[in-house]
């Protein structure tokens, strides 16, 4: 068997599927609107408007990338509040989905689940709301030990989110998903990175089946893409079976991620282009729009 290009040969060598590899060489990037489900505007990015990535800068990057709405969760929450009140964001026609982040500073990452002051801070922020409307979620938060999902504040926050119909963005392992959902079975949980530690696709599938409201956000997910930037076979099968359960995100947790924002979103467009159009639209835009009742102005 002879191959027309080195890229196709390498694809076949890695994946063992001639048809899929040839298809990967010919797909066109997805061109529709994007919903960024994991965006941080942390203090080092803007630092009271004098940081390296002021509001006009980040709006320009999102606009160039075709991002029409985004979850804003920032350390501290002042970054999210700034974006929600931004005239530049409004002028660009972007919709802000504000989340309350649990971190006032980096020290809060490791002990928030047992810190009553964090719970009180969330209540205070929720009561205030933002210039773009009420908060729509809590997080992103981290659990470096899944057992800490049973911390008293973790329990209270999950129940609060369920009661107020807030989404929860959680950077946790697969064991913690079970623990968190046990506290609030009707909570709308977004699994940041869909298991950055590399939970198997079979385990992800089992959790999506077990929890109908669980969503998977795909930034930094190991093993997601293969040759030519297309989804690996297991992941392609998974998203085709659960087309309404996945989201994409930039995870601008450090300034370098802002510097390469356009590249990150372009990489999503590459593999979205390899999916059936309706599935691509769901993951790129509609799943987020449906979750947060966004205007469908940009839908195609």
ABEGO torsion letter per residue (X at the ends): XBBABAAAAAAAAAAGBAAAAAAAAABBBBABBBBBABBBBBAAAAGGGABABBAAAAAAAAAAAGBABBBBBBOBAAAAAAAAABAAAAAAGBBBBBBBBABABAAAAAAAAABAAAAAAAAAAAAAEBAAEBBABBOBBBBABAAAAABAAAAAAAAAAAAAGBBBBBBBBAAAAAAAAAABAABBBBBBGGGAAGBBAAAAAAAAAABAABBBBABGBBGABBBGGBBBAAAAAAAAABAAABBBBAGBABAAAAAAAAAAAAAAAAAAAABBAAAAAAAAAAAAAAAAGBBAAABX
